[in-house]
Amino acid sequence: MTGCSAGIIIAGYDPRHGGQVYSIPLGGSLHKQPYSIGGSGSTYIYGYCDANWKENMTEEEGINFVRGALREAIKWDGSSGGVIRLVVLTAKGAQRHLYLPDTDYTGPGFTN
């Protein structure tokens, strides 16, 4: 018999508490965190995230932080894909971004 297991990252916006991020690692515990990373490429970007994370980033700074982290993961991990799909959650709703390798993951990136 073969089993599957996965860690989960959950994020959302609450009008009372603002943006929130939780992770549920393989052990099943629940952790509220300022940010969370996971997947095969995450092992390559812990240093990047520690060096570049800061509290109270603007939306643009947050997008640049995530885009930079994913760019590094893609660069070093062959299983991390080649396209960055990013969703920004705010009180106004979700805004989707798409960044492609042929533009070096730059550009406006909006898809909705």
N, C-alpha and C positions, 0 to 999 in steps of 0.2 A: 504494500500500500504506500502511495506517495502522498505527501501532504504539502500544502502551500502555507507560507507565512509572509506577512508584510507588516512593516511599520506604517503608520498613518500620520499625516500632517493635516490638521484642520485649522482653517483661518476664516475669520468673518468680521463683520462690523456690527456692533451693538450700540444703539443710540445712548445708552447709559454709560457704558464703559469704553466705547470707541473700538478701535481695531484690536483684535486678539488673535494669538496664535497658540495652538496646543499641539503637542506631539504624543503619540502613543507608540512607543518602541515595541520590539518583539516580545518583551516580557509582559506587556499589557498594562503597564502603569501609565498614568496621565500626567503630563507636565505642561504647565503654562510657561511660555518662553517669549522673549522679545522677538526672536526669529527661530526658525528650525530648518535644518538641512537633512537630506536623506538620499538614498540611492547610491549606486556604485560610484558615481563621480564625487560624492560628498567627501570621501576620504582625501581627495586632492585639494579641497578648498577650505578646510578648517582654518588654516593660517590666513588665507585671504579674508575670510569672514571676521576672524578676530581682529585683524588689522584695520578693516574698513567699516565695521558696524559702529554706529553711534545712535544714541537715543534721539528722538524727536527730529528725524530727518524730514525734509520736505518730500513731497511726492516725487519730484524729479530726482532728488538724491536717493530715494528708495529704489526707484526704477534703475538708476545707474548702479547701485549696489548689487541688486539681483542680477542684472544683465552682466555685470563684471564677473560675479561668482559663477554664473552658468557658462560664460565664455571660457573661464579657466577650467571648469569641469569638462567641457567639450574638448578643449585642447589636450588634456591629459588622459582622459578616459575614453577608450574606443566604444564603450557602450552607452555613452551619454547623448548620442544623437548628434544632430548638426543644426537644428533649428531651435530658436528660443521662443517659446510661447509663454506669455506672461499675462496675468490678470491682476489688475489693480482694483482693490475693493475699498470703496469709500461710502459715506452716507448717501451719495448720489447713485450708488449702484456699482456694477462691475464694468470695467473698461478693458477690452482685450488688446494685447500688443503682439506683434509678430516681428521677429528680427531674424534676418537671413545671413548665412555665412558669406555669400557673394558680395555683401555690402559691409563686411566685417562687423556685423551686428549693430550697425548704426542706422540712423534715419528715424523718422517719426514713429514707426512701428505700430500705428493704430489700425485695428481691424473692425471696429464698430463705431 
